[in-house]
């Protein structure tokens, strides 16, 4: 061993396996849990131990996995395992790629998304304090099937790890398992890797055989059981992935409730790992908060609302809405049944109401789009009000253009704004107006001629129908409308 210990830390993350049981064109470790890839969760935990270097071992679909890992850890060392010959082979190529030969090496697997940074930090500290050449993060489980078992002698010292397929019936009854997360003295590891053999049921080089080698050399080995053993569980198929997702979400929701968030129905509330919530946020049933969504204090979200990568202001209210890449200001109101597409920015005390769709729209403080409208590529000024059934016609089949509505403008129902067009500050538009030209400030814009009534049209064109009978009956009664009522001058 090295004469002087060093605190240099290298973390190796194993991500070379094919994950064939997922039956997916997406590599196993890239499948998402709680809004992050499984390996993304592992790398988040790894960052908490502040390693000097991170080595990711890739193999199957290496271009896909390598690019993803580099996006998360730009200075990562990528090691390619050309032949998938076991964990021992994977760590061998990792050590060769990194050139590491001193300090501590921690090996983790890329499919354990519940792993927490604090647990990894504690494990590294225990390994260093014990001054062992190999430490195993172990756990005691009710059903150890599929895991390597920790073999201890009568004094309780760790002697070896035996894998499931190589274990005897008695050994399979052992409840203490290896999580696959191990810590090594780097100098010992470099010397032990060439001594591994593939004389086992799988014909692979097992990294866990380093425990036997250490004991044969008279060196110390230890296992540190983790109380929360679920942190070490992996997901090998879609069923396990869904179970992992439920457990991840349960943990996230529980943590936010303990931090002062009211969650009315945890069973129907889903919160991604990167979401940020303030105290006194209220989440009603059926809420999904996804991506990097941030919700400020006293906001009420739901029921039945999905927000992805959104910013929600203080005291805002969002009900039965779907929003993505949008900003909702303080004390603003959204919904019910609203869709906010990317680029929507709703100001303080603004409103996007029932059956309204917005896209790339800036709606200023106090401005309102109450109902039944499409607002695309638009800027609506402070205090303006958009009438029901309004369409911002932003696309002519070739070009998308912008509509600007001025401050405190009031537009009528069933308007169509043919972009590019501008409605000036304080202007108004009549009901049913098609606005094709700019409206000056303070002006009233109307389109179409005066209303005309054609007496007797129903009897002439719809004779014998219930409509005609109703009109005929009304014509006989007292107080019937004059033939020219409502006719223009």
C-alpha positions, 0 to 999 in steps of 0.5 A, a space after each residue: 500500500 501507499 506509505 502516505 494516504 491521499 484523499 484523492 477520490 475517483 468515482 467510476 460509474 458503470 453504464 455499459 450494460 445493454 439492459 435488454 429486459 427494458 425492450 427499448 431503443 433507449 439505453 436502460 440508464 437513460 430511462 427517466 425516473 422523477 424527471 431525470 435519467 437514472 444515471 442522472 440521479 446517480 451523477 447528482 449523488 456522485 457530485 455531492 462527494 466532490 470527486 477529483 474525477 468521474 469515470 463513466 464506463 460505456 459500451 452498449 449504445 455508447 454514443 447515446 450514453 456518452 453524450 448524455 453523461 458529458 452534458 451532465 458532467 462536462 469533464 467526465 472521463 469516458 471509458 469504453 468497454 468493448 467486450 461486456 465481460 463483467 464488472 471487473 472488466 468494466 473497472 479495468 478499462 475505467 482505471 486504464 482510461 483515468 490513469 488513477 493509481 492513488 487515493 480512493 476509488 468508489 464504484 457505483 452503478 448507473 441504474 440506482 436512481 434512489 441513491 442519495 448524496 448523503 449516503 454516498 458521503 457517509 460511505 466514503 467517510 466510513 471507508 476512509 476511517 476504517 482504513 480498509 482496502 475494500 469496503 462494501 455498501 451492503 444491506 439486509 433485505 427480505 428477498 435477496 434473490 439476484 444479489 451477491 451475498 456477503 459471506 462473513 466468518 464466525 467473528 463477523 469479518 467479511 470473507 467474500 461476496 458470492 454471486 447468486 448463480 454461484 451461491 450454494 443453497 445455504 448461501 442463498 439464505 443469507 439476507 445481507 447483500 452487496 449493493 454493487 457500490 464499493 470503495 477501494 484503495 486505488 493501489 490495491 485495486 490496480 494490483 487486484 484487477 489483473 488477478 481476477 478470473 472468469 471461472 464462474 457460472 457467467 464466465 465473467 470477471 466479477 469485481 466482487 472477487 477483489 474481496 477474496 483477493 484482499 482476504 487472501 493477501 491478509 488485508 482488511 475488508 469491511 461491509 457497511 449496511 445501509 439502513 435505507 436499502 432501497 437506495 441501492 435498488 436498480 431497475 431492469 425492466 419497465 415494471 421495476 422502472 414504474 415501481 422505482 418511479 412511484 417510490 421516488 415520487 413518494 419520497 419527493 412529495 413527502 420531503 416537500 410536505 415536511 418543508 411546508 407544502 400542502 399536498 391534498 392527495 399525495 397519491 395523485 401528485 407527481 413532482 419531479 426531482 428538480 422542481 422547487 417549491 416555497 412554503 405554503 404552496 398548496 397542491 390539489 389532487 391531480 397535479 404534475 409538476 415537471 422539469 425545472 418548475 418553480 412555484 412561489 409561496 401561497 400559490 395554489 395549483 390544481 386540481 388536474 394541472 400539469 406544469 413543465 418548466 414553468 415559473 409560478 408567482 406568489 399567490 397565483 392560482 392555476 386550475 385545470 391547466 396545462 402549461 410549458 415553458 411559461 411564466 405566471 406572475 404574482 396573484 395571476 389566474 389561469 384556467 380552468 381548461 387553459 393551455 399555455 404553450 412555450 413563451 407565454 408570460 402572464 403579468 401580475 394579476 393577469 388572467 388567462 381564463 377558460 378554454 384559452 390557448 396562448 403561445 409566445 404571448 406576453 400578457 402584461 400586468 392586469 391584462 385579461 384574456 377571460 375565455 374561448 380565445 387563441 392568443 399566439 405571437 402577441 403582446 397585450 398591454 397593461 390592463 387590456 381586456 380581450 373579448 370572448 372568442 377572439 383569434 390572433 391570426 398569427 400565421 398566413 401559411 408562410 410567415 408568423 407575425 405579431 399582434 400588439 394590443 395597447 394598454 387598457 384597450 378593450 376588444 369585443 367578442 369574436 374578433 379576429 386580429 390579422 397579424 401583423 396589426 396593432 391596436 393602440 392604447 385605450 382603443 376598442 373594437 366592436 363585436 365580430 370585428 376582423 381587424 386588418 389595419 392598425 387601430 389608432 389610440 382611443 379609436 373604435 374599430 368595426 368591420 362589416 355593414 349595418 345589420 339588415 332583417 329580411 322579414 318572412 325569410 323563414 316562412 319562405 325558405 323553411 316552410 313546414 319546419 318547427 322553426 317556421 311554426 314557432 315564427 308563425 305563432 309568435 307573429 300571431 301573438 300580442 307584442 310581436 316585433 315589427 318587421 323593421 326592428 333592428 334594421 340599420 338606418 
